[in-house]
Structures are given as structure tokens and as C-alpha cells.
């Protein structure tokens, strides 16, 4: 098993740079660096980067300046520049010949209390030195907010309060320079698994760019249809490797996705979200793809998911930079607490990785392989949040105030 040497780093290595050394950047200067794009961030780092030292936490002033320039919380750990205007991101993509990696989240990426998934992205993915380098060099980065993130504060009545966010899922879309979605990576993946997803997406993007416009829709359908078939085979192989006594025998799939004459309901499948199992009233039509999915899901119970997740443990290891950021977030900073927290988080991330890939990502591959796959970015995102994440925009309570549930609180506990 690969072990991260950073777990053994003493607490004394995490220090705060003295305030006197911090860069004093005015809001106007921050805005100027921000407006200059990635070149502005590079200039800022060239001028003040000597104050960002390994194992040292910058002062609040330095962190605030970087967060404002990058539009990402904890930018000192990632050094990633994010566009918040899609048109500007598309212009940059055209200029540099790169695809866009667009994050959709609840809340804002530059705030501490954005949704849980996005906070985990900042720690496990964006702070990871290999992943951040890949993102910086191969993609134009963009984020947008689906809606404000729900927050809850628990008041213990003795001066102690606990603040958390509740519910909410995030997704990374890969867009071409016209803003059309060609791939979508749902939820949290371990660093190595996420890097692999980015590599596959970039490789397909490069091939996709050489396809004549009239053939791009079919090329996109075929790519995702092949990816869906491969994910099913990987799932079946993983079940056999996990020791399932009777692994399912999968039906052979046609070489090409269904034609336009096949109803879209034929591609529908039951949807299970990470950490939440919800029955979705989708129409079932038995095609080889949906039949295979049903067979795989029937033999993959919770204990089996955990067995499958063990295969992703090494791919879910936090690197030294992520561990330093994790340490800075802990209320009690000591090596034993960090070690325990990291181990638990890595196990949870491995479980998320396997479930997101086999359940949510496979559903997205199905959608992309449908005839009308060249939907707009917003149309696809609306479908993702309503049908995949089960948090449609027309539900103001995000499922937290279900109809018919009685709370015995005046006004159902709703404060307007």
C-alpha cells in the first residue's frame, strides 16, 4: 500500500507567515490582477510567490488576495485561476485551443461554506499538485452556482455553535470552445481517478475537434455508448474480483447506440445517488443496456460497494499539499487527529469514486448516447440536477421539506 509521507510531518511545520511579510494588496490591485486573467495570477505569483512556502500557511491578507484573484477559496493551495463568466471562458478556450472544465456547484467556490462536494474538490483535487497542474495546463477553468447552498447552525445553548452545509451535489462538465458539453464527471472522485477522467476527456476532445461538424453528434453518441459498455464490463469484472459467488452475465450490446426511432425512455434506468438511495419513477424498457444495469445493481449491496471501493484506496490518497490544507481546517491540529481524519476521508472518497463512476457517470453516458445529445449546457445541467441529483430547480427546499411530513412545529418550521 502506498503511504503518504506527509502524514508523519510534525505539527511545527504548519506555521503562519508573520503579518509583516504579507503582501499588502489593495482591492483595486486585486481587481487589476483578476482582470488580467491567468497572466494576472502569474504576475502576482511572480511578485509575491516567495511568501508561499511549503508547509506554511499564508497570512489571512495573502490568502484573501489570492482567493479574490482566483475566485476560489484556498487558492494558495491550488494556484488555479477560474472564470466565472462563461463567455470569457469560451473566448479563452478558443484563444488557447483548450477545452473548458466547468464546475457547477451549490454556493460559490470562493466561499468557505460552499457545498460539501466543492469543499472536498478544493482539498483533495485542486490542492493536489499533480491534478492542479493537469487542470492548469490542459483546461480553461470555469465555475457557476446552481443555487445558494443550504446551511444549518446548531446552537448548543452554552455558547457553542456548529455550522454546516446540508445536501447538494456538484459536477464537472467538459465543454468545447462553443460551450457545448462533451463529457460530465459527477460528484467526488479520488485524485488519481479524477486525473484519469480528465485525461480521457482531453483525448476525446482532441479527436472530436477533427470530426466534421455534421458528424459530431454521432461521434459524441458513439464515444459515450462505448464508454457506457466499458463501465458495465468494469463493474462486472470488479464484482468477480470482489468474490461475488454469482457475478451477473451481461448481455452483448449492439456495436452502435439506438437509432432515433427508439424512445428515450429505453435509455432510462434507476438512479441511485451517493449517500442517498431514491426510487425514481422512470419508465423501464428492457434493452440490453438497461437489463445489464439491473443485473449489476441487484447483486451490488452496500457491503459489496465497500468491497469494490477497496480497489480505489490507493487512487484516493491525499498528497502532501492536500494534507497540509486538511491540517489547517482542523480545530485541533495534531498529527494523530490528522492521520485518523485523512484515513477516514480517503475511505469515504474511494466509496464515492466507485459509486459515482458505476452509477451516476454511467447514467450520463446513457444520456449522451441518446439521439438528441447536443443539448445546450443549461439543458443538460437542468436534467442532471432534476433527474440525476434529484434536486430540481422548482423545489425551493431541495427535498428537505417533504410534502406530508409532519414536524409538529408551528408553520412547519418555515421562517420567511
N, C-alpha and C positions, 0 to 999 in steps of 0.2 A: 504494500500500500504506500502510495506517495504521501509523504508528510511535509507540511509547510513549516520550514524552519522558523518562520516568523512567530509561531505560537510560543516559542521559547524566549522571545525578546523580552528583556526586563522592562518594567513599567517606566523606569527612569529614561528610556529612550523616547518616550512620548512627552515632549516638553512644548511649552508655548514660547514662541519667539518674543523677546521683550518688546513692549509697545514702542519704545524709542526707535526700533529698527523697522517698524511697519511703514509701508508706503502710505503717504497721506494723499489720497486721490479724491478730488472733489467730484460731486455728482456730475458736473459738466464734463470733466475729463473722462469719467466712466462712460458717459454718453458718446463722447467722441471715439473712444476705443471701440465701443459697441457698434457704432455706425460704420466703422471700417471693416466689419466682418471678421473672418478668420485672420486676416492680416493685422487687424487691430489687436486681437488677442495675442498674436505672435509678437507684436511690438511691445505689448505690456509685459509679456513674459521675458522678453529680451532685456527690458529695462529693470524689472523688479524680480525676475525669476530667481536671483541669488538668495532671496528671502524664503524660498520654498525649498526646504531641506528635508531629505529622507528622515522619517521618524520624528519630525517636528510638526506640531500643529500651528499654523499661522495665527496671527492675532485676529480678533473679530473684524478689525478695519480692513485687513488684507483679504480676508475671506469674503467680506461683504462686497468689496470692489470686484473680485473675481466672479462672484455669483451674478453681479449686475451685468458684467461684460458678457459672460457666457450664457446668461439666463438659465442657469442650472445651479441648484443648491449643491454645495460641496464640490464646486468646480476646482478647488485646489487639488483635489484627489484625481480628477479626470482630465482637466485641461481641454475640455470639449466645448466647441462653440456651437450653439443651437439657434437656428432661425425660428421665429415664432410667426412669421408671415410666409404662407405657402408660396405666394407669387415670387417672393425674394428667393426662396429655396429653389424654385424651379429655374429661375434665372441663373443661379449659381450652378445648378446641375447641368444646364446647357453649356455654360461657360467652361466648366471643368470636365465635362463628359463623364459624370458620375451619377449613379442612382441616388435617390433620396431615401434615407431611413427616417420614417416619420412615426414618432411616438404619439399615441392618443392615450390620455390618462384622465383620472378624476383629480381635480385640483390643478395646481400649477407646479411645474418641475423645479422652479426656483424657490419654492417654499418648503420648509421643513416638514409640514404636515400635508403633503400630497398623499395620494392613496398608497396603501401598503406595497403593492407591486412596484410602483415607481420608486419608492424609497429603497426597496431591495435592488432594483436596477442600478441605482446610484452607487450602492455599496458593493454589490457582487459583480456587476458587469462594467459599468462606466469607470469605476475606480481600478478595475483590473488592468494592469499595464498592457498586456498583450491585446485584450479586447478593445481598449480605448485607442490603441494605435491603429488597429484594423478599422475601427469606426472613423477615425480622423482621416486616414489616408484613402479610404475606399468609398466613403459615402458623404453626402451632404446631409447634415442632421437638422431635423425639424421636430417640434412638438406642438401639440394643440390640446386644449382641455375639452373633455366631453361635457363636464358639468362640475360644479363645486363638489368637493369631497365631503361626505357626511362625517361629522366629528362628535365625539361623546366625551364629556368630562364627568368623572366620578368623584363626588365630594364626600370624603370620609367623615366630615363633621368635626375634625380636630385640627384643621389647618392643612391637612394633606389632601392633595388632589392628584388624580391620574387622568391624563389626557391621551386619547387615542382616536384613530380614524376607524370607521366601520365600513365594511363591504367595498366593492369597487374592483374592477379589473382593468388592466392596461394591455395594449397590444402594439407591436412594432409593425408598421407597413413598409414595404419596399415599393417605391413609386418610380416611374420613369420621369424623364425631364418634362413631360407634359402633365405630370401629376396623376397618371393612371396607375392603379395598383397592379402589381405583377406577383406579389407574394405578401404573406402576412404571418407573423410569428406571435402566437397568443400567449400571454402570461409569462411567468418566470421560468427560465432555463438556467442550468448551471453554466459557468463561464465557458468551458470548452465546448459544450453542446451549443451554446448560443453562437460562439465563433464559427462552428461548423455550419450552422444555419445561414449565417452571413456569407460564408464562402460559397455555399450552394446558390444563394440568391444572386450574388455578384456574377458567378459564372453563367447563370441563366440569363441575367440581364445583358451580358456581353453578346451572347448568341442571339437574344431577342432583338438587339439593335440591328442585326444584319438581315432580319426577316422582312420581306416587303410588307408594307402596311396592310395590304389586302389579305395577307396570310397570318397576321399577328394574332388574331383572335383564336384561330385554330391551333397555332403554335403554343399559345398560353394554355389552352384546354388540354392539349396532349401532354405538356410538361406536368401539369398538376394531376392529370389522370395517372400518369406513370408514377409520380411521387406517392399518390394515394395507394396504388397497388404495392409499392415498395414498403410503405409504412405497415400495411397489413401483413406482409411477409415477415417484416422485422418483429412485429408483435407476436406472431405465431412462433417464430424462432425463439424469442425471448421466453415465451411460456414453456416451451420444451426444455430450454436450458435451466429454467427455474424448477424443473422437476414435476411439472403438471402431469399426472398419470395419463390423462386422455386429452392431449392437446388437439384443438379443432383442426379438421381437414378443410382447407379452404377451396372454394370453387374457383376454377380458372376464369379469369376476366378476359373479355374481348380485348383486342390489341388497341382499339380506339374507343374514346368516350362515346356515350349515347348520342344519337343524332337529335336534331331539333324536334323530331316528331315525338320523342319520349318526353312525358311530362316532367316538370322539375321535381314533383313530389317523389319521383322514382329515385332521386338522389338524396331524399331526406333520410335522416337517421336519428335515433335517440341521442340526446345531448346530455353529457354529464360534465359538470364543471368541477374543477379542482376545489376541494373542501366543501362542495355543495352538490348533492345529488337531487336533481329535479326532473320529474317526468314531464316531457314536452309532448303536447298533443299533435305530433307531426304525422302526416299520412304515411303509412308504410306500404311500399310496393316491393315485392321480393325480386330484386335483381341480384346478380352475383355479388356486387359490391356491398349492398345492404345486408344480404344474407351472411356474408363473411363477417361483417362488423358485429352482427348479432351473435354469431357463434363465439367470437373473441370476447365480447363483453360478458357473456353468460358464464364463462369459466374464469373471469378475472375479478375476484372479490377483493376486499380490502387487504387481506393478508397477502394475496398474490401480488397486488400492486406494490406492496412493500418489498417483496422479493425481487420484483423487476427493478425497483429503484436502486437496489444494491449495485446493479451494473453501471449506474451513473455516479457512484460515490466519488471516484477519482476525478470525473469530469466536473464535479461540483465543488472542488476545493477552492477556498479563498486564497488569493495570493497575498504577499506581504503588504501591499498597498491597501487592499481591502480590509485586512486585519487591523491595520493602523486606524482606518476610518471607523471600523466597528468599535475599537477600543475607545475612541473619542466620544462615542454615543452612549457608552455605559455609565450609569450613575455611580457605580462602584468600580473603579478602574484597578483591577488586579489580574495577574496572569491566570490564576485558576478560574476566575469568572469568565475571562476571555476565552480560554480553552473550552470550557463547557458550552458557552454560548455559540462559539464557532462550530463545534461538532453538531450541536442540535440544529443549527441553521443549515449546515451542509446536508444533513439527512433530509430535512424538510425540502430543501431545494432539489435534491435528487428525485424525491417523490413528485414534486411539481413538474420536473422535467419530463418524466416518463408519462405522466397523465396528460400533460399539455400536448405532448407530441402524438400520442396514440389516440387521444380522444378529440381535443379541440383542433389541433392542426390538421388531422385527417378530415375533419368536417370542412375545414376551409379548403382543403384540396378538392373535396367534392364540389363545393360551390364554384370554385374557379373552373372546374371542368365542365360546368354547365354551358349551354349554348350562349346565354347572354352574360358572358363573363367579363366583358369590357365595360362594366358599370363604372360610374364615377366613384371617386374616392369616398365622398359623403354617403352615397347609396350603399356601398359595401360596408362602411362603418356603421350605418344605421342598422343594417342586417346583423352585424356582429354583436352589437350591444343589445338588440332586441331578441335575437334567436339563439346566439351562442352564449353570451354572458347573462342573458335573461334579465337585463336591466334596461328596458325600453325607455326612450326619452319621454314618452307620455305618462310614465309612472313617476310622479314627483317624489315619492317616498322610497324608491329603489327597493321595493318589496319589504321594507322594514315596518310598514303599517298595513298588514294584510287585511283584506275585507273579511269581516266575520269574526275576527279575533277580538275577544273582549279583554280589556286591560283593567277594568274596574277603576279607572281614573277619569275624573271629570273632563269632558271634551276629548276623550280618547287619548289624553296626554299631549294633544297637539297645541303648541303655542304659536299664535300667529302675530 
